[in-house]
Amino acid sequence: MLSVSLRKTKIIRRRDFKIIWKCVYPRHYTRNTGVSVGTDWLSTLSLVEFSSSLQLGLIMTLYTNDSYMHQYTSVVQLESEDVLFFQVALQTNNTFASDVLLQVDSCWATESRHPDDAVQGILLQDGCPIDETFQWLSVNGGAQRSRFSVEMFTMPQGLPLYIHCLANICGPDEECSKDCSSHSRAKRSVLHANGRRKLGAVVSAGPVLVNARVQESKSSFWTEHMRMIFTVAGLIGFLIVTVLSVTASKAIMTYYERLRLKVFYQ
């Protein structure tokens, strides 16, 4: 499959159109796939000192679907049409933190495990979605966890992707929700390092690999069957022609033999 992106100026790119072709190869063969050394699963736990006596943990997790029942714990290889389901959550067993809320401020993607990479694809900024496929699956800033989803994508170098989020911790007297109704959606751009809020931390998850394998469609299924039918029909036609040729040859030989005997007796 050849995927072509027409939007060269964008950092995050998805398929604009694709060209699919087939190759003929042996039925039995060995296929190798390489995963770069050092691509162990990354799910960071960041500790934030909320007060002199209270320390809170922040963690981001990637789940398999929107049920949020099963999480990934190793390198993920997904199709370009798949959806990523993330959760950023507070980790605390302290009852004094029951009124503390979590707000995801910004999220971005890099092609390494370093959040401060020079080239970063912005997904969320100032609590408001930048990526058109970004969807909140819970109220951001209304609980001690936030859930969201985003469609799979690629970045310029085609390397494994890491997702990073800056999460803030809100106290009882702080406004933790964001109003994005009047927030103009910015175009894709490069995210540069800037100041972080005091009560917040960056959490990361990855790597996620894009699988370029294309599943065979129903049309190709029927194409294979039609090809088989034409092959069988061709073989049957060849056999019929062969039988007719042999029969005709015998008839001609018999005719000439009778003609020769008739001339001989005359």
C-alpha positions as protocol buffer text, in pm:
chain_id: "A"
residue {
  index: 1
  type: MET
  ca { x: 0 y: 0 z: 0 }
}
residue {
  index: 2
  type: LEU
  ca { x: 131 y: 344 z: -94 }
}
residue {
  index: 3
  type: SER
  ca { x: -14 y: 611 z: 136 }
}
residue {
  index: 4
  type: VAL
  ca { x: 12 y: 966 z: 11 }
}
residue {
  index: 5
  type: SER
  ca { x: -31 y: 1280 z: 220 }
}
residue {
  index: 6
  type: LEU
  ca { x: -95 y: 1604 z: 37 }
}
residue {
  index: 7
  type: ARG
  ca { x: -59 y: 1819 z: 349 }
}
residue {
  index: 8
  type: LYS
  ca { x: 319 y: 1849 z: 365 }
}
residue {
  index: 9
  type: THR
  ca { x: 319 y: 2141 z: 608 }
}
residue {
  index: 10
  type: LYS
  ca { x: 147 y: 1949 z: 884 }
}
residue {
  index: 11
  type: ILE
  ca { x: 328 y: 1755 z: 1153 }
}
residue {
  index: 12
  type: ILE
  ca { x: 51 y: 1499 z: 1213 }
}
residue {
  index: 13
  type: ARG
  ca { x: -60 y: 1338 z: 891 }
}
residue {
  index: 14
  type: ARG
  ca { x: -322 y: 1084 z: 797 }
}
residue {
  index: 15
  type: ARG
  ca { x: -380 y: 911 z: 468 }
}
residue {
  index: 16
  type: ASP
  ca { x: -530 y: 1138 z: 201 }
}
residue {
  index: 17
  type: PHE
  ca { x: -551 y: 855 z: -49 }
}
residue {
  index: 18
  type: LYS
  ca { x: -388 y: 518 z: -102 }
}
residue {
  index: 19
  type: ILE
  ca { x: -276 y: 304 z: -393 }
}
residue {
  index: 20
  type: ILE
  ca { x: -294 y: -71 z: -347 }
}
residue {
  index: 21
  type: TRP
  ca { x: -127 y: -329 z: -565 }
}
residue {
  index: 22
  type: LYS
  ca { x: -68 y: -702 z: -539 }
}
residue {
  index: 23
  type: CYS
  ca { x: 249 y: -906 z: -554 }
}
residue {
  index: 24
  type: VAL
  ca { x: 291 y: -1275 z: -631 }
}
residue {
  index: 25
  type: TYR
  ca { x: 509 y: -1457 z: -379 }
}
residue {
  index: 26
  type: PRO
  ca { x: 562 y: -1819 z: -264 }
}
residue {
  index: 27
  type: ARG
  ca { x: 298 y: -1973 z: -42 }
}
residue {
  index: 28
  type: HIS
  ca { x: 564 y: -2079 z: 209 }
}
residue {
  index: 29
  type: TYR
  ca { x: 815 y: -1814 z: 305 }
}
residue {
  index: 30
  type: THR
  ca { x: 979 y: -1647 z: 602 }
}
residue {
  index: 31
  type: ARG
  ca { x: 884 y: -1293 z: 695 }
}
residue {
  index: 32
  type: ASN
  ca { x: 1082 y: -1086 z: 943 }
}
residue {
  index: 33
  type: THR
  ca { x: 962 y: -774 z: 1116 }
}
residue {
  index: 34
  type: GLY
  ca { x: 1198 y: -554 z: 1308 }
}
residue {
  index: 35
  type: VAL
  ca { x: 1129 y: -353 z: 1623 }
}
residue {
  index: 36
  type: SER
  ca { x: 1407 y: -118 z: 1722 }
}
residue {
  index: 37
  type: VAL
  ca { x: 1608 y: -214 z: 2025 }
}
residue {
  index: 38
  type: GLY
  ca { x: 1511 y: -13 z: 2330 }
}
residue {
  index: 39
  type: THR
  ca { x: 1143 y: 29 z: 2244 }
}
residue {
  index: 40
  type: ASP
  ca { x: 1022 y: -104 z: 2577 }
}
residue {
  index: 41
  type: TRP
  ca { x: 677 y: 5 z: 2686 }
}
residue {
  index: 42
  type: LEU
  ca { x: 675 y: 343 z: 2856 }
}
residue {
  index: 43
  type: SER
  ca { x: 403 y: 449 z: 3101 }
}
residue {
  index: 44
  type: THR
  ca { x: 546 y: 714 z: 3329 }
}
residue {
  index: 45
  type: LEU
  ca { x: 437 y: 788 z: 3686 }
}
residue {
  index: 46
  type: SER
  ca { x: 504 y: 1147 z: 3788 }
}
residue {
  index: 47
  type: LEU
  ca { x: 490 y: 1262 z: 4149 }
}
residue {
  index: 48
  type: VAL
  ca { x: 362 y: 1609 z: 4236 }
}
residue {
  index: 49
  type: GLU
  ca { x: 402 y: 1769 z: 4578 }
}
residue {
  index: 50
  type: PHE
  ca { x: 57 y: 1916 z: 4633 }
}
residue {
  index: 51
  type: SER
  ca { x: 141 y: 2033 z: 4984 }
}
residue {
  index: 52
  type: SER
  ca { x: 410 y: 1976 z: 5244 }
}
residue {
  index: 53
  type: SER
  ca { x: 221 y: 1670 z: 5366 }
}
residue {
  index: 54
  type: LEU
  ca { x: 56 y: 1546 z: 5046 }
}
residue {
  index: 55
  type: GLN
  ca { x: 225 y: 1397 z: 4741 }
}
residue {
  index: 56
  type: LEU
  ca { x: 12 y: 1285 z: 4445 }
}
residue {
  index: 57
  type: GLY
  ca { x: 94 y: 1058 z: 4152 }
}
residue {
  index: 58
  type: LEU
  ca { x: 0 y: 1117 z: 3789 }
}
residue {
  index: 59
  type: ILE
  ca { x: -5 y: 838 z: 3530 }
}
residue {
  index: 60
  type: MET
  ca { x: -120 y: 800 z: 3169 }
}
residue {
  index: 61
  type: THR
  ca { x: -241 y: 466 z: 3034 }
}
residue {
  index: 62
  type: LEU
  ca { x: -332 y: 347 z: 2684 }
}
residue {
  index: 63
  type: TYR
  ca { x: -632 y: 111 z: 2666 }
}
residue {
  index: 64
  type: THR
  ca { x: -744 y: -131 z: 2397 }
}
residue {
  index: 65
  type: ASN
  ca { x: -1097 y: 13 z: 2354 }
}
residue {
  index: 66
  type: ASP
  ca { x: -1352 y: 253 z: 2501 }
}
residue {
  index: 67
  type: SER
  ca { x: -1454 y: 7 z: 2774 }
}
residue {
  index: 68
  type: TYR
  ca { x: -1126 y: 91 z: 2952 }
}
residue {
  index: 69
  type: MET
  ca { x: -1104 y: -265 z: 3083 }
}
residue {
  index: 70
  type: HIS
  ca { x: -771 y: -376 z: 2935 }
}
residue {
  index: 71
  type: GLN
  ca { x: -456 y: -169 z: 2898 }
}
residue {
  index: 72
  type: TYR
  ca { x: -149 y: -209 z: 2680 }
}
residue {
  index: 73
  type: THR
  ca { x: 170 y: -310 z: 2860 }
}
residue {
  index: 74
  type: SER
  ca { x: 399 y: -372 z: 2562 }
}
residue {
  index: 75
  type: VAL
  ca { x: 480 y: -218 z: 2225 }
}
residue {
  index: 76
  type: VAL
  ca { x: 157 y: -158 z: 2036 }
}
residue {
  index: 77
  type: GLN
  ca { x: 124 y: -218 z: 1660 }
}
residue {
  index: 78
  type: LEU
  ca { x: -203 y: -82 z: 1522 }
}
residue {
  index: 79
  type: GLU
  ca { x: -365 y: -16 z: 1187 }
}
residue {
  index: 80
  type: SER
  ca { x: -387 y: 336 z: 1046 }
}
residue {
  index: 81
  type: GLU
  ca { x: -768 y: 329 z: 1095 }
}
residue {
  index: 82
  type: ASP
  ca { x: -751 y: 237 z: 1466 }
}
residue {
  index: 83
  type: VAL
  ca { x: -841 y: 464 z: 1757 }
}
residue {
  index: 84
  type: LEU
  ca { x: -620 y: 526 z: 2062 }
}
residue {
  index: 85
  type: PHE
  ca { x: -792 y: 540 z: 2402 }
}
residue {
  index: 86
  type: PHE
  ca { x: -602 y: 721 z: 2680 }
}
residue {
  index: 87
  type: GLN
  ca { x: -661 y: 785 z: 3047 }
}
residue {
  index: 88
  type: VAL
  ca { x: -472 y: 1032 z: 3265 }
}
residue {
  index: 89
  type: ALA
  ca { x: -540 y: 972 z: 3633 }
}
residue {
  index: 90
  type: LEU
  ca { x: -441 y: 1072 z: 3984 }
}
residue {
  index: 91
  type: GLN
  ca { x: -301 y: 802 z: 4207 }
}
residue {
  index: 92
  type: THR
  ca { x: -361 y: 860 z: 4576 }
}
residue {
  index: 93
  type: ASN
  ca { x: -490 y: 669 z: 4876 }
}
residue {
  index: 94
  type: ASN
  ca { x: -501 y: 976 z: 5093 }
}
residue {
  index: 95
  type: THR
  ca { x: -851 y: 1076 z: 5208 }
}
residue {
  index: 96
  type: PHE
  ca { x: -738 y: 1439 z: 5229 }
}
residue {
  index: 97
  type: ALA
  ca { x: -706 y: 1438 z: 4848 }
}
residue {
  index: 98
  type: SER
  ca { x: -1069 y: 1343 z: 4785 }
}
residue {
  index: 99
  type: ASP
  ca { x: -1160 y: 1698 z: 4677 }
}
residue {
  index: 100
  type: VAL
  ca { x: -859 y: 1736 z: 4445 }
}
residue {
  index: 101
  type: LEU
  ca { x: -936 y: 1734 z: 4070 }
}
residue {
  index: 102
  type: LEU
  ca { x: -732 y: 1656 z: 3758 }
}
residue {
  index: 103
  type: GLN
  ca { x: -716 y: 1868 z: 3445 }
}
residue {
  index: 104
  type: VAL
  ca { x: -536 y: 1764 z: 3127 }
}
residue {
  index: 105
  type: ASP
  ca { x: -393 y: 2089 z: 2990 }
}
residue {
  index: 106
  type: SER
  ca { x: -212 y: 1979 z: 2674 }
}
residue {
  index: 107
  type: CYS
  ca { x: -115 y: 1664 z: 2484 }
}
residue {
  index: 108
  type: TRP
  ca { x: 130 y: 1611 z: 2201 }
}
residue {
  index: 109
  type: ALA
  ca { x: 310 y: 1334 z: 2012 }
}
residue {
  index: 110
  type: THR
  ca { x: 679 y: 1280 z: 1944 }
}
residue {
  index: 111
  type: GLU
  ca { x: 879 y: 1018 z: 1761 }
}
residue {
  index: 112
  type: SER
  ca { x: 1092 y: 949 z: 2067 }
}
residue {
  index: 113
  type: ARG
  ca { x: 1028 y: 903 z: 2436 }
}
residue {
  index: 114
  type: HIS
  ca { x: 1147 y: 1257 z: 2507 }
}
residue {
  index: 115
  type: PRO
  ca { x: 859 y: 1504 z: 2560 }
}
residue {
  index: 116
  type: ASP
  ca { x: 1083 y: 1799 z: 2466 }
}
residue {
  index: 117
  type: ASP
  ca { x: 1165 y: 1679 z: 2113 }
}
residue {
  index: 118
  type: ALA
  ca { x: 1199 y: 1961 z: 1863 }
}
residue {
  index: 119
  type: VAL
  ca { x: 919 y: 1830 z: 1639 }
}
residue {
  index: 120
  type: GLN
  ca { x: 592 y: 1762 z: 1819 }
}
residue {
  index: 121
  type: GLY
  ca { x: 242 y: 1708 z: 1687 }
}
residue {
  index: 122
  type: ILE
  ca { x: -13 y: 1894 z: 1897 }
}
residue {
  index: 123
  type: LEU
  ca { x: -329 y: 1708 z: 1996 }
}
residue {
  index: 124
  type: LEU
  ca { x: -457 y: 1926 z: 2281 }
}
residue {
  index: 125
  type: GLN
  ca { x: -360 y: 2278 z: 2385 }
}
residue {
  index: 126
  type: ASP
  ca { x: -483 y: 2485 z: 2678 }
}
residue {
  index: 127
  type: GLY
  ca { x: -739 y: 2215 z: 2753 }
}
residue {
  index: 128
  type: CYS
  ca { x: -898 y: 2244 z: 2407 }
}
residue {
  index: 129
  type: PRO
  ca { x: -864 y: 1993 z: 2119 }
}
residue {
  index: 130
  type: ILE
  ca { x: -640 y: 2088 z: 1829 }
}
residue {
  index: 131
  type: ASP
  ca { x: -654 y: 1757 z: 1645 }
}
residue {
  index: 132
  type: GLU
  ca { x: -985 y: 1714 z: 1462 }
}
residue {
  index: 133
  type: THR
  ca { x: -1018 y: 1351 z: 1578 }
}
residue {
  index: 134
  type: PHE
  ca { x: -957 y: 1430 z: 1947 }
}
residue {
  index: 135
  type: GLN
  ca { x: -1263 y: 1343 z: 2159 }
}
residue {
  index: 136
  type: TRP
  ca { x: -1322 y: 1371 z: 2530 }
}
residue {
  index: 137
  type: LEU
  ca { x: -1474 y: 1055 z: 2678 }
}
residue {
  index: 138
  type: SER
  ca { x: -1514 y: 1211 z: 3023 }
}
residue {
  index: 139
  type: VAL
  ca { x: -1541 y: 1562 z: 3167 }
}
residue {
  index: 140
  type: ASN
  ca { x: -1196 y: 1715 z: 3179 }
}
residue {
  index: 141
  type: GLY
  ca { x: -1140 y: 1877 z: 3517 }
}
residue {
  index: 142
  type: GLY
  ca { x: -1447 y: 1720 z: 3676 }
}
residue {
  index: 143
  type: ALA
  ca { x: -1288 y: 1419 z: 3845 }
}
residue {
  index: 144
  type: GLN
  ca { x: -955 y: 1264 z: 3935 }
}
residue {
  index: 145
  type: ARG
  ca { x: -919 y: 1114 z: 3589 }
}
residue {
  index: 146
  type: SER
  ca { x: -969 y: 1224 z: 3229 }
}
residue {
  index: 147
  type: ARG
  ca { x: -1032 y: 1002 z: 2930 }
}
residue {
  index: 148
  type: PHE
  ca { x: -998 y: 1084 z: 2564 }
}
residue {
  index: 149
  type: SER
  ca { x: -948 y: 923 z: 2225 }
}
residue {
  index: 150
  type: VAL
  ca { x: -767 y: 1014 z: 1904 }
}
residue {
  index: 151
  type: GLU
  ca { x: -738 y: 840 z: 1569 }
}
residue {
  index: 152
  type: MET
  ca { x: -409 y: 677 z: 1475 }
}
residue {
  index: 153
  type: PHE
  ca { x: -171 y: 893 z: 1272 }
}
residue {
  index: 154
  type: THR
  ca { x: 184 y: 912 z: 1144 }
}
residue {
  index: 155
  type: MET
  ca { x: 458 y: 1173 z: 1173 }
}
residue {
  index: 156
  type: PRO
  ca { x: 730 y: 1284 z: 929 }
}
residue {
  index: 157
  type: GLN
  ca { x: 997 y: 1023 z: 1008 }
}
residue {
  index: 158
  type: GLY
  ca { x: 757 y: 728 z: 1034 }
}
residue {
  index: 159
  type: LEU
  ca { x: 906 y: 620 z: 1368 }
}
residue {
  index: 160
  type: PRO
  ca { x: 719 y: 476 z: 1670 }
}
residue {
  index: 161
  type: LEU
  ca { x: 501 y: 736 z: 1840 }
}
residue {
  index: 162
  type: TYR
  ca { x: 496 y: 846 z: 2201 }
}
residue {
  index: 163
  type: ILE
  ca { x: 208 y: 1048 z: 2347 }
}
residue {
  index: 164
  type: HIS
  ca { x: 274 y: 1301 z: 2623 }
}
residue {
  index: 165
  type: CYS
  ca { x: 29 y: 1505 z: 2830 }
}
residue {
  index: 166
  type: LEU
  ca { x: 70 y: 1791 z: 3075 }
}
residue {
  index: 167
  type: ALA
  ca { x: -175 y: 1740 z: 3360 }
}
residue {
  index: 168
  type: ASN
  ca { x: -258 y: 1992 z: 3631 }
}
residue {
  index: 169
  type: ILE
  ca { x: -385 y: 1928 z: 3981 }
}
residue {
  index: 170
  type: CYS
  ca { x: -662 y: 2162 z: 4100 }
}
residue {
  index: 171
  type: GLY
  ca { x: -731 y: 2239 z: 4462 }
}
residue {
  index: 172
  type: PRO
  ca { x: -1081 y: 2277 z: 4611 }
}
residue {
  index: 173
  type: ASP
  ca { x: -1089 y: 2654 z: 4547 }
}
residue {
  index: 174
  type: GLU
  ca { x: -947 y: 2645 z: 4194 }
}
residue {
  index: 175
  type: GLU
  ca { x: -1136 y: 2648 z: 3865 }
}
residue {
  index: 176
  type: CYS
  ca { x: -1048 y: 2323 z: 3690 }
}
residue {
  index: 177
  type: SER
  ca { x: -1276 y: 2313 z: 3385 }
}
residue {
  index: 178
  type: LYS
  ca { x: -1210 y: 2465 z: 3042 }
}
residue {
  index: 179
  type: ASP
  ca { x: -1454 y: 2642 z: 2815 }
}
residue {
  index: 180
  type: CYS
  ca { x: -1357 y: 2563 z: 2456 }
}
residue {
  index: 181
  type: SER
  ca { x: -1675 y: 2688 z: 2290 }
}
residue {
  index: 182
  type: SER
  ca { x: -1505 y: 3006 z: 2167 }
}
residue {
  index: 183
  type: HIS
  ca { x: -1159 y: 2853 z: 2132 }
}
residue {
  index: 184
  type: SER
  ca { x: -1051 y: 2875 z: 1768 }
}
residue {
  index: 185
  type: ARG
  ca { x: -903 y: 2551 z: 1645 }
}
residue {
  index: 186
  type: ALA
  ca { x: -544 y: 2613 z: 1550 }
}
residue {
  index: 187
  type: LYS
  ca { x: -378 y: 2448 z: 1254 }
}
residue {
  index: 188
  type: ARG
  ca { x: -113 y: 2178 z: 1296 }
}
residue {
  index: 189
  type: SER
  ca { x: 207 y: 2335 z: 1416 }
}
residue {
  index: 190
  type: VAL
  ca { x: 530 y: 2269 z: 1598 }
}
residue {
  index: 191
  type: LEU
  ca { x: 502 y: 2274 z: 1977 }
}
residue {
  index: 192
  type: HIS
  ca { x: 788 y: 2458 z: 2142 }
}
residue {
  index: 193
  type: ALA
  ca { x: 889 y: 2422 z: 2503 }
}
residue {
  index: 194
  type: ASN
  ca { x: 724 y: 2670 z: 2735 }
}
residue {
  index: 195
  type: GLY
  ca { x: 664 y: 2724 z: 3104 }
}
residue {
  index: 196
  type: ARG
  ca { x: 481 y: 2459 z: 3304 }
}
residue {
  index: 197
  type: ARG
  ca { x: 231 y: 2521 z: 3578 }
}
residue {
  index: 198
  type: LYS
  ca { x: 354 y: 2475 z: 3930 }
}
residue {
  index: 199
  type: LEU
  ca { x: 112 y: 2199 z: 4033 }
}
residue {
  index: 200
  type: GLY
  ca { x: 140 y: 1979 z: 3729 }
}
residue {
  index: 201
  type: ALA
  ca { x: 355 y: 1721 z: 3557 }
}
residue {
  index: 202
  type: VAL
  ca { x: 411 y: 1556 z: 3219 }
}
residue {
  index: 203
  type: VAL
  ca { x: 312 y: 1192 z: 3176 }
}
residue {
  index: 204
  type: SER
  ca { x: 389 y: 974 z: 2874 }
}
residue {
  index: 205
  type: ALA
  ca { x: 283 y: 646 z: 2710 }
}
residue {
  index: 206
  type: GLY
  ca { x: 415 y: 449 z: 2413 }
}
residue {
  index: 207
  type: PRO
  ca { x: 554 y: 346 z: 2177 }
}
residue {
  index: 208
  type: VAL
  ca { x: 279 y: 294 z: 1921 }
}
residue {
  index: 209
  type: LEU
  ca { x: 371 y: 155 z: 1579 }
}
residue {
  index: 210
  type: VAL
  ca { x: 168 y: 199 z: 1262 }
}
residue {
  index: 211
  type: ASN
  ca { x: 108 y: -122 z: 1073 }
}
residue {
  index: 212
  type: ALA
  ca { x: 88 y: -54 z: 698 }
}
residue {
  index: 213
  type: ARG
  ca { x: -55 y: -398 z: 621 }
}
residue {
  index: 214
  type: VAL
  ca { x: -373 y: -383 z: 416 }
}
residue {
  index: 215
  type: GLN
  ca { x: -641 y: -640 z: 476 }
}
residue {
  index: 216
  type: GLU
  ca { x: -788 y: -793 z: 166 }
}
residue {
  index: 217
  type: SER
  ca { x: -1131 y: -658 z: 81 }
}
residue {
  index: 218
  type: LYS
  ca { x: -1437 y: -846 z: -34 }
}
residue {
  index: 219
  type: SER
  ca { x: -1379 y: -728 z: -389 }
}
residue {
  index: 220
  type: SER
  ca { x: -1041 y: -899 z: -396 }
}
residue {
  index: 221
  type: PHE
  ca { x: -1208 y: -1208 z: -249 }
}
residue {
  index: 222
  type: TRP
  ca { x: -1446 y: -1225 z: -545 }
}
residue {
  index: 223
  type: THR
  ca { x: -1162 y: -1142 z: -782 }
}
residue {
  index: 224
  type: GLU
  ca { x: -972 y: -1447 z: -663 }
}
residue {
  index: 225
  type: HIS
  ca { x: -1279 y: -1665 z: -705 }
}
residue {
  index: 226
  type: MET
  ca { x: -1346 y: -1532 z: -1054 }
}
residue {
  index: 227
  type: ARG
  ca { x: -984 y: -1594 z: -1143 }
}
residue {
  index: 228
  type: MET
  ca { x: -1017 y: -1952 z: -1023 }
}
residue {
  index: 229
  type: ILE
  ca { x: -1339 y: -1998 z: -1223 }
}
residue {
  index: 230
  type: PHE
  ca { x: -1175 y: -1866 z: -1540 }
}
residue {
  index: 231
  type: THR
  ca { x: -876 y: -2095 z: -1483 }
}
residue {
  index: 232
  type: VAL
  ca { x: -1098 y: -2402 z: -1444 }
}
residue {
  index: 233
  type: ALA
  ca { x: -1307 y: -2300 z: -1745 }
}
residue {
  index: 234
  type: GLY
  ca { x: -989 y: -2257 z: -1949 }
}
residue {
  index: 235
  type: LEU
  ca { x: -869 y: -2606 z: -1855 }
}
residue {
  index: 236
  type: ILE
  ca { x: -1205 y: -2756 z: -1946 }
}
residue {
  index: 237
  type: GLY
  ca { x: -1203 y: -2569 z: -2277 }
}
residue {
  index: 238
  type: PHE
  ca { x: -853 y: -2693 z: -2351 }
}
residue {
  index: 239
  type: LEU
  ca { x: -957 y: -3054 z: -2281 }
}
residue {
  index: 240
  type: ILE
  ca { x: -1261 y: -3018 z: -2508 }
}
residue {
  index: 241
  type: VAL
  ca { x: -1050 y: -2875 z: -2789 }
}
residue {
  index: 242
  type: THR
  ca { x: -798 y: -3156 z: -2744 }
}
residue {
  index: 243
  type: VAL
  ca { x: -1071 y: -3423 z: -2759 }
}
residue {
  index: 244
  type: LEU
  ca { x: -1226 y: -3263 z: -3068 }
}
residue {
  index: 245
  type: SER
  ca { x: -885 y: -3241 z: -3234 }
}
residue {
  index: 246
  type: VAL
  ca { x: -814 y: -3609 z: -3170 }
}
residue {
  index: 247
  type: THR
  ca { x: -1162 y: -3707 z: -3294 }
}
residue {
  index: 248
  type: ALA
  ca { x: -1123 y: -3497 z: -3608 }
}
residue {
  index: 249
  type: SER
  ca { x: -778 y: -3644 z: -3674 }
}
residue {
  index: 250
  type: LYS
  ca { x: -915 y: -3998 z: -3646 }
}
residue {
  index: 251
  type: ALA
  ca { x: -1206 y: -3912 z: -3879 }
}
residue {
  index: 252
  type: ILE
  ca { x: -969 y: -3766 z: -4138 }
}
residue {
  index: 253
  type: MET
  ca { x: -737 y: -4066 z: -4118 }
}
residue {
  index: 254
  type: THR
  ca { x: -1033 y: -4305 z: -4156 }
}
residue {
  index: 255
  type: TYR
  ca { x: -1162 y: -4110 z: -4459 }
}
residue {
  index: 256
  type: TYR
  ca { x: -824 y: -4119 z: -4636 }
}
residue {
  index: 257
  type: GLU
  ca { x: -779 y: -4488 z: -4554 }
}
residue {
  index: 258
  type: ARG
  ca { x: -1117 y: -4572 z: -4709 }
}
residue {
  index: 259
  type: LEU
  ca { x: -1035 y: -4353 z: -5011 }
}
residue {
  index: 260
  type: ARG
  ca { x: -700 y: -4532 z: -5055 }
}
residue {
  index: 261
  type: LEU
  ca { x: -863 y: -4878 z: -5043 }
}
residue {
  index: 262
  type: LYS
  ca { x: -1132 y: -4771 z: -5291 }
}
residue {
  index: 263
  type: VAL
  ca { x: -868 y: -4653 z: -5541 }
}
residue {
  index: 264
  type: PHE
  ca { x: -666 y: -4971 z: -5489 }
}
residue {
  index: 265
  type: TYR
  ca { x: -959 y: -5206 z: -5571 }
}
residue {
  index: 266
  type: GLN
  ca { x: -1055 y: -5004 z: -5877 }
}
